[in-house]
Amino acid sequence: MTDGLPRGASRRARIAEFLRRTANACVRATERLLFRRGTAEPERVGVWRVGMIGDTLVALPALAAVRAAHPNAELVLFTSPGPADAPGAAELLEHSSAVDRVVRWTREDLAQGGLRELCRRLREAPVDRLYLVPQDRTTPRAELRLLVALRLGGLRDVRGANVTTAHFLPAPLARAHDREFVWRPIATRLCEQVESAIADGRTSGAEFDANRASGVHVLEIDAPRRERALLHLARLAPGGEPLLCLAPGAKLEHKRWPAERFGAVARGWIDRGGRAVVLGGPGDVDLAERIARAAGVDVPSLCGVTDLLESAALLERADVLVSNDTGTMHLGAAVGTPLVAIFSGWDRRGAWDPWCADPTRPPTVLRRQVPCHPCLAPACANRSGGVPACLELSADAVLAAALRGARRRPSAGERSVRRALSERAA
Protein backbone atom coordinates (compact mmCIF):
# COMPACT_ATOMS: atom_id res chain seq x y z
CA MET A 1 0.00 0.00 0.00
CA THR A 2 1.27 3.47 -0.88
CA ASP A 3 0.08 6.98 -0.13
CA GLY A 4 -1.97 8.61 -2.85
CA LEU A 5 -5.36 9.44 -4.27
CA PRO A 6 -7.65 6.53 -5.14
CA ARG A 7 -9.17 6.05 -8.56
CA GLY A 8 -12.18 8.24 -9.04
CA ALA A 9 -10.83 11.05 -6.84
CA SER A 10 -12.59 14.37 -7.26
CA ARG A 11 -11.26 17.11 -9.52
CA ARG A 12 -10.44 19.32 -6.54
CA ALA A 13 -8.42 16.57 -4.88
CA ARG A 14 -6.48 15.92 -8.10
CA ILE A 15 -5.71 19.63 -8.51
CA ALA A 16 -4.57 19.83 -4.88
CA GLU A 17 -2.27 16.83 -5.30
CA PHE A 18 -0.78 18.33 -8.48
CA LEU A 19 -0.09 21.62 -6.68
CA ARG A 20 1.39 19.79 -3.67
CA ARG A 21 3.76 17.84 -5.90
CA THR A 22 4.71 21.01 -7.78
CA ALA A 23 5.46 22.80 -4.50
CA ASN A 24 7.45 19.80 -3.32
CA ALA A 25 9.50 19.81 -6.53
CA CYS A 26 10.32 23.50 -6.00
CA VAL A 27 11.38 22.86 -2.41
CA ARG A 28 13.63 19.98 -3.43
CA ALA A 29 15.14 22.00 -6.28
CA THR A 30 15.97 24.76 -3.78
CA GLU A 31 17.55 22.18 -1.50
CA ARG A 32 19.84 21.02 -4.30
CA LEU A 33 20.75 24.61 -5.19
CA LEU A 34 21.69 25.55 -1.63
CA PHE A 35 23.49 22.37 -0.62
CA ARG A 36 25.97 20.04 -2.25
CA ARG A 37 25.69 16.27 -1.97
CA GLY A 38 28.85 14.91 -0.40
CA THR A 39 30.01 11.44 -1.42
CA ALA A 40 32.40 10.76 1.47
CA GLU A 41 31.07 8.85 4.46
CA PRO A 42 30.18 11.50 7.09
CA GLU A 43 31.75 11.40 10.55
CA ARG A 44 28.96 13.43 12.17
CA VAL A 45 25.35 13.04 11.04
CA GLY A 46 22.41 15.16 12.14
CA VAL A 47 18.67 14.53 12.13
CA TRP A 48 16.22 17.44 12.23
CA ARG A 49 12.93 16.54 13.94
CA VAL A 50 10.92 19.03 15.99
CA GLY A 51 7.81 18.26 18.02
CA MET A 52 6.54 16.81 21.27
CA ILE A 53 6.15 13.23 22.52
CA GLY A 54 4.25 11.71 19.61
CA ASP A 55 6.34 13.55 17.00
CA THR A 56 9.50 12.06 18.50
CA LEU A 57 8.18 8.52 18.95
CA VAL A 58 6.90 8.16 15.39
CA ALA A 59 10.33 9.26 14.14
CA LEU A 60 12.20 6.47 15.98
CA PRO A 61 12.17 4.14 12.93
CA ALA A 62 13.61 6.99 10.85
CA LEU A 63 16.35 7.53 13.46
CA ALA A 64 17.05 3.79 13.37
CA ALA A 65 17.39 3.96 9.57
CA VAL A 66 19.98 6.74 9.86
CA ARG A 67 21.88 4.83 12.54
CA ALA A 68 21.86 1.67 10.41
CA ALA A 69 23.16 3.56 7.37
CA HIS A 70 25.92 5.36 9.33
CA PRO A 71 26.86 2.99 12.17
CA ASN A 72 30.24 4.62 12.86
CA ALA A 73 29.12 8.25 12.72
CA GLU A 74 28.20 10.45 15.67
CA LEU A 75 24.44 11.05 15.46
CA VAL A 76 23.06 14.42 16.63
CA LEU A 77 19.33 15.11 16.94
CA PHE A 78 18.24 18.73 16.46
CA THR A 79 14.84 19.17 18.08
CA SER A 80 12.41 21.50 19.80
CA PRO A 81 9.24 20.55 21.72
CA GLY A 82 7.81 24.03 21.19
CA PRO A 83 7.00 25.65 24.57
CA ALA A 84 9.67 25.49 27.26
CA ASP A 85 7.55 23.35 29.60
CA ALA A 86 6.62 20.75 26.96
CA PRO A 87 8.30 17.31 27.06
CA GLY A 88 9.92 15.92 23.95
CA ALA A 89 12.96 14.15 22.55
CA ALA A 90 15.40 15.23 25.27
CA GLU A 91 13.35 13.40 27.92
CA LEU A 92 12.46 10.37 25.79
CA LEU A 93 15.94 9.69 24.41
CA GLU A 94 17.85 10.35 27.62
CA HIS A 95 19.24 6.79 27.69
CA SER A 96 18.79 5.84 24.05
CA SER A 97 21.50 4.52 21.78
CA ALA A 98 19.51 5.89 18.83
CA VAL A 99 21.33 9.23 19.15
CA ASP A 100 24.62 10.38 20.67
CA ARG A 101 23.61 13.96 21.39
CA VAL A 102 20.44 16.05 21.51
CA VAL A 103 20.54 19.76 20.64
CA ARG A 104 17.34 21.30 22.02
CA TRP A 105 15.77 24.74 21.89
CA THR A 106 12.33 26.13 22.71
CA ARG A 107 9.89 28.58 21.22
CA GLU A 108 10.92 31.10 23.87
CA ASP A 109 14.59 30.80 22.83
CA LEU A 110 13.76 31.71 19.24
CA ALA A 111 11.40 34.49 20.33
CA GLN A 112 14.32 36.18 22.05
CA GLY A 113 17.16 35.42 19.65
CA GLY A 114 15.37 34.69 16.38
CA LEU A 115 17.34 33.31 13.45
CA ARG A 116 20.64 34.26 15.07
CA GLU A 117 19.87 31.99 18.04
CA LEU A 118 18.98 29.08 15.76
CA CYS A 119 22.20 29.51 13.78
CA ARG A 120 24.16 29.55 17.04
CA ARG A 121 22.61 26.23 18.09
CA LEU A 122 23.49 24.71 14.73
CA ARG A 123 27.11 25.85 14.98
CA GLU A 124 27.38 24.40 18.50
CA ALA A 125 27.13 20.90 17.03
CA PRO A 126 28.48 21.00 13.45
CA VAL A 127 27.55 17.98 11.33
CA ASP A 128 28.76 16.77 7.94
CA ARG A 129 25.27 15.82 6.79
CA LEU A 130 21.76 16.63 8.01
CA TYR A 131 18.64 14.59 7.29
CA LEU A 132 15.33 16.44 7.57
CA VAL A 133 12.36 14.61 9.08
CA PRO A 134 9.67 17.26 8.48
CA GLN A 135 6.45 17.62 10.41
CA ASP A 136 3.34 16.30 8.75
CA ARG A 137 1.75 19.72 8.21
CA THR A 138 4.75 21.70 7.05
CA THR A 139 4.27 24.25 4.26
CA PRO A 140 6.46 25.11 1.25
CA ARG A 141 7.18 28.51 2.80
CA ALA A 142 8.23 26.95 6.11
CA GLU A 143 10.48 24.42 4.36
CA LEU A 144 12.15 27.14 2.27
CA ARG A 145 12.75 29.31 5.34
CA LEU A 146 14.24 26.32 7.13
CA LEU A 147 16.59 25.56 4.23
CA VAL A 148 17.83 29.17 4.22
CA ALA A 149 18.33 29.08 8.00
CA LEU A 150 20.29 25.84 7.76
CA ARG A 151 22.50 27.32 5.06
CA LEU A 152 23.16 30.40 7.18
CA GLY A 153 23.89 28.05 10.08
CA GLY A 154 26.87 26.68 8.20
CA LEU A 155 25.49 23.37 6.92
CA ARG A 156 26.68 22.13 3.54
CA ASP A 157 24.86 18.82 3.00
CA VAL A 158 21.13 18.76 3.81
CA ARG A 159 18.63 16.20 2.52
CA GLY A 160 15.00 15.27 2.93
CA ALA A 161 12.99 18.49 2.53
CA ASN A 162 9.41 17.41 1.89
CA VAL A 163 5.88 18.82 1.75
CA THR A 164 3.54 15.96 2.60
CA THR A 165 0.11 17.60 2.83
CA ALA A 166 -1.89 20.15 0.85
CA HIS A 167 -3.27 22.15 3.77
CA PHE A 168 -1.37 25.27 2.63
CA LEU A 169 -3.75 25.52 -0.34
CA PRO A 170 -7.15 27.29 -0.33
CA ALA A 171 -9.63 25.56 1.97
CA PRO A 172 -11.82 23.86 -0.71
CA LEU A 173 -8.78 22.21 -2.32
CA ALA A 174 -7.09 21.30 0.97
CA ARG A 175 -10.29 19.83 2.38
CA ALA A 176 -10.92 17.67 -0.68
CA HIS A 177 -7.33 16.42 -0.58
CA ASP A 178 -7.48 15.64 3.14
CA ARG A 179 -10.72 13.71 2.76
CA GLU A 180 -9.75 11.59 -0.23
CA PHE A 181 -6.02 10.99 0.13
CA VAL A 182 -5.11 7.53 1.43
CA TRP A 183 -2.64 7.82 4.31
CA ARG A 184 -0.40 5.23 5.90
CA PRO A 185 0.82 5.64 9.52
CA ILE A 186 3.26 8.51 9.79
CA ALA A 187 6.06 6.37 11.25
CA THR A 188 6.15 4.30 8.07
CA ARG A 189 6.11 7.36 5.83
CA LEU A 190 8.88 9.15 7.74
CA CYS A 191 11.09 6.07 7.70
CA GLU A 192 10.70 5.68 3.94
CA GLN A 193 11.41 9.39 3.34
CA VAL A 194 14.65 9.18 5.31
CA GLU A 195 15.67 5.91 3.64
CA SER A 196 15.12 7.58 0.26
CA ALA A 197 17.31 10.54 1.29
CA ILE A 198 20.03 8.17 2.49
CA ALA A 199 19.98 6.08 -0.67
CA ASP A 200 20.19 9.20 -2.86
CA GLY A 201 23.61 10.10 -1.53
CA ARG A 202 25.31 6.82 -0.65
CA THR A 203 28.62 5.94 -2.24
CA SER A 204 28.76 3.11 -4.73
CA GLY A 205 30.58 0.85 -2.28
CA ALA A 206 28.22 1.42 0.64
CA GLU A 207 25.91 -1.34 1.71
CA PHE A 208 22.46 -0.11 2.60
CA ASP A 209 19.40 -2.27 3.00
CA ALA A 210 16.32 -0.05 2.88
CA ASN A 211 14.27 -2.62 4.80
CA ARG A 212 16.55 -3.49 7.69
CA ALA A 213 15.57 -0.49 9.84
CA SER A 214 11.87 -0.50 9.05
CA GLY A 215 10.86 -2.75 11.94
CA VAL A 216 12.91 -0.99 14.62
CA HIS A 217 10.87 0.94 17.15
CA VAL A 218 12.58 0.56 20.51
CA LEU A 219 12.42 2.95 23.44
CA GLU A 220 15.26 2.38 25.90
CA ILE A 221 14.41 2.68 29.61
CA ASP A 222 16.98 2.81 32.42
CA ALA A 223 16.97 0.41 35.39
CA PRO A 224 15.96 2.93 38.11
CA ARG A 225 12.81 3.86 36.22
CA ARG A 226 11.95 0.20 35.70
CA GLU A 227 12.35 -0.36 39.44
CA ARG A 228 10.05 2.55 40.26
CA ALA A 229 7.52 1.22 37.76
CA LEU A 230 7.59 -2.15 39.54
CA LEU A 231 6.87 -0.39 42.85
CA HIS A 232 3.90 1.39 41.27
CA LEU A 233 2.70 -1.92 39.83
CA ALA A 234 2.91 -3.64 43.22
CA ARG A 235 0.76 -0.90 44.71
CA LEU A 236 -1.72 -0.73 41.84
CA ALA A 237 -2.24 -4.48 41.42
CA PRO A 238 -0.99 -6.14 44.64
CA GLY A 239 -2.60 -9.44 43.72
CA GLY A 240 -1.26 -9.49 40.17
CA GLU A 241 -4.64 -8.46 38.73
CA PRO A 242 -4.82 -7.46 35.04
CA LEU A 243 -4.00 -3.75 34.77
CA LEU A 244 -5.85 -1.30 32.54
CA CYS A 245 -4.13 2.04 31.84
CA LEU A 246 -6.19 5.05 30.79
CA ALA A 247 -4.84 8.12 28.97
CA PRO A 248 -7.68 10.69 28.83
CA GLY A 249 -5.59 13.74 27.92
CA ALA A 250 -5.04 15.40 24.55
CA LYS A 251 -3.64 18.74 23.46
CA LEU A 252 -6.94 19.77 21.83
CA GLU A 253 -10.16 19.60 23.83
CA HIS A 254 -12.19 18.20 20.93
CA LYS A 255 -9.80 15.24 20.63
CA ARG A 256 -10.73 14.06 24.15
CA TRP A 257 -13.24 11.28 24.58
CA PRO A 258 -15.43 12.21 27.60
CA ALA A 259 -13.81 11.50 30.97
CA GLU A 260 -17.09 10.07 32.23
CA ARG A 261 -16.93 7.34 29.59
CA PHE A 262 -13.35 6.55 30.54
CA GLY A 263 -14.76 6.14 34.04
CA ALA A 264 -17.39 3.70 32.77
CA VAL A 265 -14.68 1.64 31.04
CA ALA A 266 -12.64 1.60 34.26
CA ARG A 267 -15.71 0.49 36.24
CA GLY A 268 -16.45 -2.33 33.79
CA TRP A 269 -12.84 -3.54 33.95
CA ILE A 270 -12.69 -3.37 37.76
CA ASP A 271 -16.08 -5.09 38.10
CA ARG A 272 -14.57 -8.03 36.24
CA GLY A 273 -11.67 -8.33 38.66
CA GLY A 274 -9.03 -6.04 37.16
CA ARG A 275 -7.36 -2.83 38.29
CA ALA A 276 -7.14 0.52 36.52
CA VAL A 277 -4.85 3.56 36.64
CA VAL A 278 -4.87 6.96 34.91
CA LEU A 279 -1.67 8.18 33.23
CA GLY A 280 -0.87 11.68 32.01
CA GLY A 281 0.82 14.94 32.80
CA PRO A 282 0.10 17.53 35.49
CA GLY A 283 -2.57 19.07 33.28
CA ASP A 284 -4.58 15.83 33.33
CA VAL A 285 -5.15 15.70 37.11
CA ASP A 286 -8.66 17.13 36.77
CA LEU A 287 -9.55 14.54 34.12
CA ALA A 288 -8.33 11.77 36.44
CA GLU A 289 -10.57 13.06 39.24
CA ARG A 290 -13.58 13.10 36.92
CA ILE A 291 -12.82 9.52 35.85
CA ALA A 292 -12.67 8.35 39.47
CA ARG A 293 -15.98 10.07 40.28
CA ALA A 294 -17.66 8.54 37.23
CA ALA A 295 -16.31 5.06 38.00
CA GLY A 296 -17.56 5.14 41.57
CA VAL A 297 -14.63 2.94 42.63
CA ASP A 298 -10.96 3.53 43.36
CA VAL A 299 -9.11 4.51 40.17
CA PRO A 300 -5.63 5.73 41.18
CA SER A 301 -3.96 8.49 39.21
CA LEU A 302 -0.28 8.87 38.33
CA CYS A 303 -0.84 12.09 36.38
CA GLY A 304 2.13 14.34 37.01
CA VAL A 305 3.75 11.70 39.25
CA THR A 306 5.67 9.62 36.71
CA ASP A 307 7.92 11.03 34.00
CA LEU A 308 7.82 9.80 30.41
CA LEU A 309 10.21 6.86 30.71
CA GLU A 310 8.72 5.77 34.04
CA SER A 311 5.28 5.75 32.41
CA ALA A 312 6.73 3.75 29.52
CA ALA A 313 8.15 1.19 31.96
CA LEU A 314 4.73 0.82 33.58
CA LEU A 315 3.02 0.53 30.20
CA GLU A 316 5.39 -2.31 29.30
CA ARG A 317 3.79 -4.37 32.05
CA ALA A 318 0.21 -3.18 31.61
CA ASP A 319 -2.32 -5.51 30.03
CA VAL A 320 -3.99 -2.88 27.86
CA LEU A 321 -3.99 0.88 27.28
CA VAL A 322 -7.09 2.87 26.33
CA SER A 323 -5.99 6.25 25.05
CA ASN A 324 -7.02 9.31 23.12
CA ASP A 325 -4.90 10.43 20.16
CA THR A 326 -2.08 11.78 22.31
CA GLY A 327 1.57 11.24 23.21
CA THR A 328 0.78 8.46 25.69
CA MET A 329 -0.84 6.50 22.87
CA HIS A 330 2.43 6.54 20.91
CA LEU A 331 4.34 5.77 24.12
CA GLY A 332 2.29 2.62 24.61
CA ALA A 333 2.78 1.61 20.97
CA ALA A 334 6.54 2.16 21.32
CA VAL A 335 6.83 -0.38 24.15
CA GLY A 336 4.38 -2.91 22.68
CA THR A 337 1.40 -2.39 25.00
CA PRO A 338 -1.91 -3.75 23.64
CA LEU A 339 -3.65 -0.57 22.61
CA VAL A 340 -7.15 0.78 22.03
CA ALA A 341 -6.77 4.22 20.42
CA ILE A 342 -9.75 6.57 20.26
CA PHE A 343 -9.53 9.05 17.39
CA SER A 344 -11.64 12.12 16.77
CA GLY A 345 -12.44 13.48 13.33
CA TRP A 346 -9.89 16.26 13.65
CA ASP A 347 -6.99 14.75 11.71
CA ARG A 348 -6.62 12.95 8.40
CA ARG A 349 -7.84 9.35 8.53
CA GLY A 350 -4.96 6.95 9.10
CA ALA A 351 -2.22 9.59 9.01
CA TRP A 352 -1.45 9.47 12.75
CA ASP A 353 -2.53 5.93 13.53
CA PRO A 354 -0.15 4.35 16.07
CA TRP A 355 2.65 2.42 14.46
CA CYS A 356 3.34 -1.07 15.74
CA ALA A 357 6.62 -2.92 15.24
CA ASP A 358 4.85 -6.27 15.66
CA PRO A 359 2.36 -6.74 12.79
CA THR A 360 0.85 -9.76 14.55
CA ARG A 361 -0.53 -7.51 17.31
CA PRO A 362 -1.86 -4.39 15.60
CA PRO A 363 -3.49 -1.71 17.76
CA THR A 364 -7.25 -1.28 17.75
CA VAL A 365 -8.20 2.11 16.33
CA LEU A 366 -11.72 3.35 17.05
CA ARG A 367 -13.18 6.33 15.20
CA ARG A 368 -16.71 7.34 14.29
CA GLN A 369 -17.15 8.42 10.70
CA VAL A 370 -18.78 11.83 10.33
CA PRO A 371 -19.35 14.00 7.23
CA CYS A 372 -17.13 16.81 8.53
CA HIS A 373 -14.04 14.58 8.90
CA PRO A 374 -11.29 15.74 8.76
CA CYS A 375 -11.92 19.26 10.04
CA LEU A 376 -8.47 20.35 11.35
CA ALA A 377 -10.43 23.09 13.11
CA PRO A 378 -9.45 24.74 16.42
CA ALA A 379 -12.93 24.01 17.83
CA CYS A 380 -15.70 21.53 17.03
CA ALA A 381 -18.94 22.93 15.61
CA ASN A 382 -20.68 19.55 15.34
CA ARG A 383 -21.60 18.60 18.89
CA SER A 384 -24.35 16.54 20.45
CA GLY A 385 -24.94 17.12 24.15
CA GLY A 386 -21.54 18.80 24.48
CA VAL A 387 -19.67 15.86 22.92
CA PRO A 388 -18.15 16.17 19.41
CA ALA A 389 -20.10 13.96 17.02
CA CYS A 390 -16.91 12.18 15.96
CA LEU A 391 -16.34 11.05 19.57
CA GLU A 392 -19.79 9.53 20.08
CA LEU A 393 -18.43 6.08 20.92
CA SER A 394 -20.08 4.10 23.70
CA ALA A 395 -18.17 2.98 26.78
CA ASP A 396 -19.40 -0.58 26.16
CA ALA A 397 -17.79 -0.63 22.70
CA VAL A 398 -14.47 0.65 24.04
CA LEU A 399 -14.51 -1.79 26.97
CA ALA A 400 -15.24 -4.68 24.60
CA ALA A 401 -12.27 -3.68 22.44
CA ALA A 402 -10.03 -3.50 25.51
CA LEU A 403 -11.13 -6.95 26.68
CA ARG A 404 -10.51 -8.44 23.22
CA GLY A 405 -7.04 -6.98 22.86
CA ALA A 406 -5.68 -7.28 26.41
CA ARG A 407 -2.77 -9.54 27.28
CA ARG A 408 -4.77 -10.86 30.23
CA ARG A 409 -8.48 -10.37 30.76
CA PRO A 410 -10.05 -9.97 34.19
CA SER A 411 -12.05 -13.13 34.78
CA ALA A 412 -13.83 -12.79 38.13
CA GLY A 413 -17.61 -12.53 38.04
CA GLU A 414 -19.00 -9.02 38.35
CA ARG A 415 -21.20 -9.70 41.36
CA SER A 416 -18.48 -11.38 43.43
CA VAL A 417 -16.04 -8.56 42.73
CA ARG A 418 -18.57 -5.88 43.61
CA ARG A 419 -19.37 -7.71 46.85
CA ALA A 420 -15.66 -7.93 47.73
CA LEU A 421 -15.17 -4.22 47.01
CA SER A 422 -18.17 -3.34 49.16
CA GLU A 423 -16.89 -5.47 52.03
CA ARG A 424 -13.42 -3.90 51.74
CA ALA A 425 -14.91 -0.39 51.80
CA ALA A 426 -16.99 -1.27 54.87
MOQUI-V142992 format. One record per residue. N is the residue number from 0. SS is DSSP state (helix for helix, strand for strand, loop for the rest). PHI is phi as a letter, one per 30 degrees, with the letter a starting at -180 (999 if undefined). Layout:
[[N SS PHI] [N SS PHI]]
This chain:
[[0 loop 999] [1 loop b] [2 loop d] [3 strand l] [4 strand d] [5 loop d] [6 loop d] [7 loop i] [8 loop d] [9 loop d] [10 helix d] [11 helix d] [12 helix d] [13 helix d] [14 helix d] [15 helix d] [16 helix d] [17 helix d] [18 helix d] [19 helix d] [20 helix d] [21 helix d] [22 helix d] [23 helix d] [24 helix d] [25 helix d] [26 helix d] [27 helix d] [28 helix d] [29 helix d] [30 helix e] [31 helix d] [32 helix d] [33 helix d] [34 loop b] [35 loop c] [36 loop c] [37 loop d] [38 loop c] [39 loop d] [40 loop d] [41 loop d] [42 loop d] [43 strand b] [44 strand c] [45 strand c] [46 strand b] [47 strand c] [48 loop b] [49 loop c] [50 loop k] [51 loop c] [52 helix d] [53 helix d] [54 helix d] [55 helix d] [56 helix d] [57 loop d] [58 loop c] [59 helix e] [60 helix d] [61 helix d] [62 helix d] [63 helix d] [64 helix d] [65 helix d] [66 helix d] [67 helix d] [68 helix d] [69 loop b] [70 loop d] [71 loop c] [72 loop d] [73 strand d] [74 strand c] [75 strand c] [76 strand c] [77 strand c] [78 strand a] [79 loop b] [80 loop d] [81 loop j] [82 loop d] [83 loop d] [84 loop c] [85 loop d] [86 loop d] [87 loop a] [88 helix d] [89 helix e] [90 helix d] [91 helix d] [92 loop c] [93 loop e] [94 loop c] [95 loop d] [96 loop d] [97 loop d] [98 loop b] [99 loop c] [100 strand a] [101 strand c] [102 strand c] [103 strand b] [104 loop b] [105 loop b] [106 helix d] [107 helix d] [108 helix d] [109 helix d] [110 helix d] [111 helix d] [112 helix c] [113 helix i] [114 helix d] [115 helix d] [116 helix d] [117 helix d] [118 helix d] [119 helix d] [120 helix d] [121 helix d] [122 helix d] [123 helix d] [124 loop b] [125 loop d] [126 loop b] [127 loop d] [128 strand a] [129 strand b] [130 strand c] [131 strand d] [132 loop c] [133 loop d] [134 loop d] [135 loop d] [136 loop c] [137 loop d] [138 loop c] [139 helix e] [140 helix d] [141 helix d] [142 helix d] [143 helix d] [144 helix d] [145 helix d] [146 helix d] [147 helix d] [148 helix d] [149 helix d] [150 helix d] [151 helix d] [152 loop d] [153 loop j] [154 loop d] [155 loop c] [156 loop b] [157 strand b] [158 strand b] [159 loop j] [160 loop e] [161 loop a] [162 loop c] [163 loop c] [164 loop b] [165 loop c] [166 loop d] [167 loop d] [168 loop d] [169 loop e] [170 helix e] [171 helix d] [172 helix d] [173 helix d] [174 helix d] [175 helix d] [176 helix d] [177 helix d] [178 helix d] [179 helix c] [180 strand d] [181 strand c] [182 loop c] [183 loop c] [184 loop e] [185 helix d] [186 helix d] [187 helix d] [188 helix d] [189 helix d] [190 helix d] [191 helix d] [192 helix d] [193 helix d] [194 helix d] [195 helix d] [196 helix d] [197 helix d] [198 helix d] [199 helix d] [200 helix c] [201 loop d] [202 loop d] [203 loop d] [204 loop c] [205 loop d] [206 loop c] [207 loop b] [208 loop c] [209 loop d] [210 loop c] [211 loop d] [212 loop c] [213 loop d] [214 loop c] [215 loop c] [216 loop a] [217 loop c] [218 loop c] [219 loop c] [220 loop b] [221 loop d] [222 helix d] [223 helix e] [224 helix d] [225 helix d] [226 helix d] [227 helix d] [228 helix d] [229 helix d] [230 helix d] [231 helix d] [232 helix d] [233 helix d] [234 helix d] [235 helix d] [236 loop b] [237 loop d] [238 loop c] [239 loop i] [240 loop d] [241 loop e] [242 strand c] [243 strand c] [244 strand c] [245 strand c] [246 strand b] [247 loop d] [248 loop d] [249 loop a] [250 loop d] [251 loop c] [252 helix d] [253 helix d] [254 helix c] [255 loop c] [256 loop d] [257 loop e] [258 helix d] [259 helix d] [260 helix d] [261 helix e] [262 helix d] [263 helix d] [264 helix d] [265 helix d] [266 helix d] [267 helix d] [268 helix d] [269 helix d] [270 helix d] [271 loop c] [272 loop j] [273 loop c] [274 strand b] [275 strand b] [276 strand b] [277 strand c] [278 loop c] [279 loop l] [280 loop c] [281 helix e] [282 helix d] [283 helix c] [284 helix d] [285 helix d] [286 helix d] [287 helix d] [288 helix d] [289 helix d] [290 helix d] [291 helix d] [292 helix d] [293 helix d] [294 helix d] [295 loop i] [296 loop b] [297 loop d] [298 loop b] [299 strand d] [300 strand b] [301 loop c] [302 loop d] [303 loop i] [304 loop c] [305 loop c] [306 loop d] [307 helix d] [308 helix d] [309 helix d] [310 helix d] [311 helix d] [312 helix d] [313 helix d] [314 helix d] [315 helix e] [316 helix c] [317 loop d] [318 loop d] [319 strand a] [320 strand b] [321 strand c] [322 strand b] [323 strand d] [324 loop d] [325 loop a] [326 helix d] [327 helix d] [328 helix e] [329 helix d] [330 helix d] [331 helix d] [332 helix d] [333 helix d] [334 loop c] [335 loop i] [336 loop d] [337 loop e] [338 strand b] [339 strand c] [340 strand c] [341 strand c] [342 strand c] [343 loop d] [344 loop c] [345 loop d] [346 loop c] [347 loop d] [348 loop d] [349 loop i] [350 loop d] [351 loop c] [352 loop e] [353 loop d] [354 loop c] [355 loop c] [356 loop d] [357 loop c] [358 helix d] [359 helix d] [360 helix b] [361 loop d] [362 loop d] [363 strand c] [364 strand c] [365 strand c] [366 strand a] [367 loop c] [368 loop d] [369 loop b] [370 loop d] [371 loop d] [372 loop d] [373 loop d] [374 loop c] [375 loop h] [376 loop c] [377 loop d] [378 loop b] [379 loop d] [380 loop c] [381 loop c] [382 strand c] [383 strand b] [384 loop i] [385 loop i] [386 strand c] [387 strand e] [388 helix e] [389 helix d] [390 helix c] [391 loop d] [392 loop c] [393 loop d] [394 helix d] [395 helix d] [396 helix d] [397 helix d] [398 helix d] [399 helix d] [400 helix d] [401 helix d] [402 helix d] [403 helix d] [404 helix c] [405 loop d] [406 loop d] [407 loop b] [408 loop c] [409 loop d] [410 loop c] [411 loop d] [412 loop d] [413 helix d] [414 helix d] [415 helix d] [416 helix d] [417 helix d] [418 helix d] [419 helix d] [420 helix d] [421 helix d] [422 helix d] [423 helix d] [424 helix d] [425 loop d]]
